[in-house]
Amino acid sequence: MDFEAEMKKLSDIAAKMEKGDLPLEESMKLYTEAVELTKKLKEYIESAKLKVESLEG
């Protein structure tokens, strides 16, 4: 996974949803994708945090 690319996707989704002009079905699809991306990004950050902690310890 490329962290920066996934963050860009999440940012793009947020921008689309903030406009407020999407049909409900499209909004739900994007919301679901955003939740999944958020989970992946959180896992990536946790993994990086563990690596840093192991290097420091």
PDB file as gemmi writes it, atoms N, CA and C in Angstrom:
CRYST1    1.000    1.000    1.000  90.00  90.00  90.00 P 1                      
ATOM      1  N   MET A   1       0.848  -1.183   0.000  1.00  0.00           N  
ATOM      2  CA  MET A   1       0.000   0.000   0.000  1.00  0.00           C  
ATOM      3  C   MET A   1       0.888   1.238   0.000  1.00  0.00           C  
ATOM      4  N   ASP A   2       0.516   2.200  -0.797  1.00  0.00           N  
ATOM      5  CA  ASP A   2       1.215   3.471  -0.833  1.00  0.00           C  
ATOM      6  C   ASP A   2       0.413   4.471   0.004  1.00  0.00           C  
ATOM      7  N   PHE A   3       0.946   4.827   1.141  1.00  0.00           N  
ATOM      8  CA  PHE A   3       0.235   5.669   2.098  1.00  0.00           C  
ATOM      9  C   PHE A   3      -0.242   6.975   1.460  1.00  0.00           C  
ATOM     10  N   GLU A   4       0.633   7.639   0.751  1.00  0.00           N  
ATOM     11  CA  GLU A   4       0.280   8.929   0.170  1.00  0.00           C  
ATOM     12  C   GLU A   4      -0.840   8.794  -0.862  1.00  0.00           C  
ATOM     13  N   ALA A   5      -0.804   7.743  -1.671  1.00  0.00           N  
ATOM     14  CA  ALA A   5      -1.858   7.525  -2.673  1.00  0.00           C  
ATOM     15  C   ALA A   5      -3.197   7.256  -2.005  1.00  0.00           C  
ATOM     16  N   GLU A   6      -3.179   6.479  -0.928  1.00  0.00           N  
ATOM     17  CA  GLU A   6      -4.413   6.181  -0.206  1.00  0.00           C  
ATOM     18  C   GLU A   6      -4.961   7.441   0.468  1.00  0.00           C  
ATOM     19  N   MET A   7      -4.078   8.282   0.997  1.00  0.00           N  
ATOM     20  CA  MET A   7      -4.518   9.546   1.589  1.00  0.00           C  
ATOM     21  C   MET A   7      -5.139  10.459   0.531  1.00  0.00           C  
ATOM     22  N   LYS A   8      -4.550  10.465  -0.654  1.00  0.00           N  
ATOM     23  CA  LYS A   8      -5.092  11.275  -1.758  1.00  0.00           C  
ATOM     24  C   LYS A   8      -6.491  10.795  -2.125  1.00  0.00           C  
ATOM     25  N   LYS A   9      -6.682   9.465  -2.192  1.00  0.00           N  
ATOM     26  CA  LYS A   9      -8.005   8.913  -2.488  1.00  0.00           C  
ATOM     27  C   LYS A   9      -9.017   9.357  -1.442  1.00  0.00           C  
ATOM     28  N   LEU A  10      -8.617   9.272  -0.187  1.00  0.00           N  
ATOM     29  CA  LEU A  10      -9.512   9.663   0.902  1.00  0.00           C  
ATOM     30  C   LEU A  10      -9.854  11.152   0.813  1.00  0.00           C  
ATOM     31  N   SER A  11      -8.881  11.962   0.505  1.00  0.00           N  
ATOM     32  CA  SER A  11      -9.101  13.398   0.350  1.00  0.00           C  
ATOM     33  C   SER A  11     -10.051  13.691  -0.815  1.00  0.00           C  
ATOM     34  N   ASP A  12      -9.872  12.974  -1.913  1.00  0.00           N  
ATOM     35  CA  ASP A  12     -10.746  13.153  -3.079  1.00  0.00           C  
ATOM     36  C   ASP A  12     -12.188  12.772  -2.750  1.00  0.00           C  
ATOM     37  N   ILE A  13     -12.353  11.678  -2.022  1.00  0.00           N  
ATOM     38  CA  ILE A  13     -13.689  11.247  -1.613  1.00  0.00           C  
ATOM     39  C   ILE A  13     -14.342  12.306  -0.734  1.00  0.00           C  
ATOM     40  N   ALA A  14     -13.584  12.821   0.221  1.00  0.00           N  
ATOM     41  CA  ALA A  14     -14.119  13.844   1.123  1.00  0.00           C  
ATOM     42  C   ALA A  14     -14.561  15.075   0.330  1.00  0.00           C  
ATOM     43  N   ALA A  15     -13.763  15.480  -0.634  1.00  0.00           N  
ATOM     44  CA  ALA A  15     -14.102  16.659  -1.441  1.00  0.00           C  
ATOM     45  C   ALA A  15     -15.397  16.424  -2.222  1.00  0.00           C  
ATOM     46  N   LYS A  16     -15.538  15.241  -2.806  1.00  0.00           N  
ATOM     47  CA  LYS A  16     -16.760  14.920  -3.549  1.00  0.00           C  
ATOM     48  C   LYS A  16     -17.982  14.949  -2.634  1.00  0.00           C  
ATOM     49  N   MET A  17     -17.833  14.372  -1.449  1.00  0.00           N  
ATOM     50  CA  MET A  17     -18.967  14.281  -0.541  1.00  0.00           C  
ATOM     51  C   MET A  17     -19.333  15.640   0.053  1.00  0.00           C  
ATOM     52  N   GLU A  18     -18.344  16.502   0.243  1.00  0.00           N  
ATOM     53  CA  GLU A  18     -18.597  17.815   0.828  1.00  0.00           C  
ATOM     54  C   GLU A  18     -19.433  18.709  -0.087  1.00  0.00           C  
ATOM     55  N   LYS A  19     -19.387  18.445  -1.389  1.00  0.00           N  
ATOM     56  CA  LYS A  19     -20.182  19.240  -2.331  1.00  0.00           C  
ATOM     57  C   LYS A  19     -21.677  19.067  -2.058  1.00  0.00           C  
ATOM     58  N   GLY A  20     -22.069  17.864  -1.615  1.00  0.00           N  
ATOM     59  CA  GLY A  20     -23.454  17.627  -1.256  1.00  0.00           C  
ATOM     60  C   GLY A  20     -24.401  17.418  -2.424  1.00  0.00           C  
ATOM     61  N   ASP A  21     -23.876  17.216  -3.617  1.00  0.00           N  
ATOM     62  CA  ASP A  21     -24.747  17.067  -4.777  1.00  0.00           C  
ATOM     63  C   ASP A  21     -24.818  15.636  -5.320  1.00  0.00           C  
ATOM     64  N   LEU A  22     -24.328  14.678  -4.549  1.00  0.00           N  
ATOM     65  CA  LEU A  22     -24.340  13.287  -4.991  1.00  0.00           C  
ATOM     66  C   LEU A  22     -25.644  12.593  -4.617  1.00  0.00           C  
ATOM     67  N   PRO A  23     -26.066  11.664  -5.454  1.00  0.00           N  
ATOM     68  CA  PRO A  23     -27.227  10.850  -5.067  1.00  0.00           C  
ATOM     69  C   PRO A  23     -26.875   9.996  -3.851  1.00  0.00           C  
ATOM     70  N   LEU A  24     -27.884   9.609  -3.103  1.00  0.00           N  
ATOM     71  CA  LEU A  24     -27.668   8.845  -1.876  1.00  0.00           C  
ATOM     72  C   LEU A  24     -26.854   7.576  -2.134  1.00  0.00           C  
ATOM     73  N   GLU A  25     -27.176   6.851  -3.185  1.00  0.00           N  
ATOM     74  CA  GLU A  25     -26.461   5.597  -3.477  1.00  0.00           C  
ATOM     75  C   GLU A  25     -24.966   5.841  -3.688  1.00  0.00           C  
ATOM     76  N   GLU A  26     -24.639   6.889  -4.427  1.00  0.00           N  
ATOM     77  CA  GLU A  26     -23.232   7.230  -4.670  1.00  0.00           C  
ATOM     78  C   GLU A  26     -22.560   7.669  -3.365  1.00  0.00           C  
ATOM     79  N   SER A  27     -23.263   8.440  -2.563  1.00  0.00           N  
ATOM     80  CA  SER A  27     -22.722   8.872  -1.275  1.00  0.00           C  
ATOM     81  C   SER A  27     -22.411   7.678  -0.378  1.00  0.00           C  
ATOM     82  N   MET A  28     -23.318   6.715  -0.339  1.00  0.00           N  
ATOM     83  CA  MET A  28     -23.106   5.523   0.479  1.00  0.00           C  
ATOM     84  C   MET A  28     -21.914   4.710  -0.028  1.00  0.00           C  
ATOM     85  N   LYS A  29     -21.771   4.612  -1.343  1.00  0.00           N  
ATOM     86  CA  LYS A  29     -20.633   3.893  -1.928  1.00  0.00           C  
ATOM     87  C   LYS A  29     -19.321   4.573  -1.532  1.00  0.00           C  
ATOM     88  N   LEU A  30     -19.284   5.891  -1.665  1.00  0.00           N  
ATOM     89  CA  LEU A  30     -18.076   6.630  -1.311  1.00  0.00           C  
ATOM     90  C   LEU A  30     -17.792   6.565   0.185  1.00  0.00           C  
ATOM     91  N   TYR A  31     -18.839   6.626   0.988  1.00  0.00           N  
ATOM     92  CA  TYR A  31     -18.665   6.532   2.435  1.00  0.00           C  
ATOM     93  C   TYR A  31     -18.045   5.191   2.814  1.00  0.00           C  
ATOM     94  N   THR A  32     -18.559   4.125   2.222  1.00  0.00           N  
ATOM     95  CA  THR A  32     -18.030   2.783   2.483  1.00  0.00           C  
ATOM     96  C   THR A  32     -16.562   2.699   2.088  1.00  0.00           C  
ATOM     97  N   GLU A  33     -16.232   3.250   0.934  1.00  0.00           N  
ATOM     98  CA  GLU A  33     -14.839   3.255   0.477  1.00  0.00           C  
ATOM     99  C   GLU A  33     -13.961   4.057   1.435  1.00  0.00           C  
ATOM    100  N   ALA A  34     -14.474   5.176   1.911  1.00  0.00           N  
ATOM    101  CA  ALA A  34     -13.718   6.017   2.843  1.00  0.00           C  
ATOM    102  C   ALA A  34     -13.457   5.291   4.163  1.00  0.00           C  
ATOM    103  N   VAL A  35     -14.450   4.565   4.649  1.00  0.00           N  
ATOM    104  CA  VAL A  35     -14.271   3.810   5.891  1.00  0.00           C  
ATOM    105  C   VAL A  35     -13.181   2.754   5.710  1.00  0.00           C  
ATOM    106  N   GLU A  36     -13.206   2.052   4.589  1.00  0.00           N  
ATOM    107  CA  GLU A  36     -12.187   1.033   4.326  1.00  0.00           C  
ATOM    108  C   GLU A  36     -10.800   1.655   4.196  1.00  0.00           C  
ATOM    109  N   LEU A  37     -10.712   2.763   3.508  1.00  0.00           N  
ATOM    110  CA  LEU A  37      -9.421   3.455   3.385  1.00  0.00           C  
ATOM    111  C   LEU A  37      -8.913   3.907   4.749  1.00  0.00           C  
ATOM    112  N   THR A  38      -9.806   4.415   5.569  1.00  0.00           N  
ATOM    113  CA  THR A  38      -9.430   4.860   6.908  1.00  0.00           C  
ATOM    114  C   THR A  38      -8.868   3.705   7.727  1.00  0.00           C  
ATOM    115  N   LYS A  39      -9.496   2.547   7.617  1.00  0.00           N  
ATOM    116  CA  LYS A  39      -8.997   1.365   8.334  1.00  0.00           C  
ATOM    117  C   LYS A  39      -7.593   0.997   7.864  1.00  0.00           C  
ATOM    118  N   LYS A  40      -7.386   0.994   6.542  1.00  0.00           N  
ATOM    119  CA  LYS A  40      -6.063   0.668   5.997  1.00  0.00           C  
ATOM    120  C   LYS A  40      -5.011   1.665   6.468  1.00  0.00           C  
ATOM    121  N   LEU A  41      -5.364   2.939   6.423  1.00  0.00           N  
ATOM    122  CA  LEU A  41      -4.414   3.972   6.833  1.00  0.00           C  
ATOM    123  C   LEU A  41      -4.090   3.875   8.316  1.00  0.00           C  
ATOM    124  N   LYS A  42      -5.082   3.571   9.119  1.00  0.00           N  
ATOM    125  CA  LYS A  42      -4.844   3.408  10.556  1.00  0.00           C  
ATOM    126  C   LYS A  42      -3.892   2.241  10.808  1.00  0.00           C  
ATOM    127  N   GLU A  43      -4.094   1.134  10.085  1.00  0.00           N  
ATOM    128  CA  GLU A  43      -3.209  -0.026  10.225  1.00  0.00           C  
ATOM    129  C   GLU A  43      -1.783   0.335   9.809  1.00  0.00           C  
ATOM    130  N   TYR A  44      -1.653   1.092   8.738  1.00  0.00           N  
ATOM    131  CA  TYR A  44      -0.343   1.501   8.268  1.00  0.00           C  
ATOM    132  C   TYR A  44       0.359   2.361   9.322  1.00  0.00           C  
ATOM    133  N   ILE A  45      -0.374   3.304   9.902  1.00  0.00           N  
ATOM    134  CA  ILE A  45       0.196   4.181  10.929  1.00  0.00           C  
ATOM    135  C   ILE A  45       0.590   3.380  12.158  1.00  0.00           C  
ATOM    136  N   GLU A  46      -0.246   2.453  12.571  1.00  0.00           N  
ATOM    137  CA  GLU A  46       0.078   1.611  13.737  1.00  0.00           C  
ATOM    138  C   GLU A  46       1.335   0.789  13.475  1.00  0.00           C  
ATOM    139  N   SER A  47       1.446   0.262  12.267  1.00  0.00           N  
ATOM    140  CA  SER A  47       2.636  -0.519  11.905  1.00  0.00           C  
ATOM    141  C   SER A  47       3.888   0.351  11.945  1.00  0.00           C  
ATOM    142  N   ALA A  48       3.782   1.547  11.392  1.00  0.00           N  
ATOM    143  CA  ALA A  48       4.922   2.470  11.401  1.00  0.00           C  
ATOM    144  C   ALA A  48       5.290   2.850  12.826  1.00  0.00           C  
ATOM    145  N   LYS A  49       4.280   3.066  13.667  1.00  0.00           N  
ATOM    146  CA  LYS A  49       4.528   3.416  15.067  1.00  0.00           C  
ATOM    147  C   LYS A  49       5.277   2.298  15.785  1.00  0.00           C  
ATOM    148  N   LEU A  50       4.876   1.056  15.545  1.00  0.00           N  
ATOM    149  CA  LEU A  50       5.560  -0.077  16.168  1.00  0.00           C  
ATOM    150  C   LEU A  50       7.010  -0.190  15.718  1.00  0.00           C  
ATOM    151  N   LYS A  51       7.255   0.084  14.434  1.00  0.00           N  
ATOM    152  CA  LYS A  51       8.622   0.036  13.904  1.00  0.00           C  
ATOM    153  C   LYS A  51       9.481   1.092  14.576  1.00  0.00           C  
ATOM    154  N   VAL A  52       8.931   2.296  14.720  1.00  0.00           N  
ATOM    155  CA  VAL A  52       9.681   3.382  15.356  1.00  0.00           C  
ATOM    156  C   VAL A  52       9.968   3.041  16.816  1.00  0.00           C  
ATOM    157  N   GLU A  53       8.965   2.523  17.513  1.00  0.00           N  
ATOM    158  CA  GLU A  53       9.151   2.164  18.906  1.00  0.00           C  
ATOM    159  C   GLU A  53      10.212   1.066  19.065  1.00  0.00           C  
ATOM    160  N   SER A  54      10.236   0.109  18.136  1.00  0.00           N  
ATOM    161  CA  SER A  54      11.235  -0.968  18.249  1.00  0.00           C  
ATOM    162  C   SER A  54      12.635  -0.437  17.956  1.00  0.00           C  
ATOM    163  N   LEU A  55      12.735   0.560  17.082  1.00  0.00           N  
ATOM    164  CA  LEU A  55      14.040   1.158  16.799  1.00  0.00           C  
ATOM    165  C   LEU A  55      14.527   1.997  17.973  1.00  0.00           C  
ATOM    166  N   GLU A  56      13.609   2.641  18.666  1.00  0.00           N  
ATOM    167  CA  GLU A  56      13.976   3.466  19.803  1.00  0.00           C  
ATOM    168  C   GLU A  56      14.295   2.628  21.047  1.00  0.00           C  
ATOM    169  N   GLY A  57      13.650   1.485  21.136  1.00  0.00           N  
ATOM    170  CA  GLY A  57      13.809   0.675  22.343  1.00  0.00           C  
ATOM    171  C   GLY A  57      14.932  -0.255  22.238  1.00  0.00           C  
TER     172      GLY A  57                                                      
END                                                                             
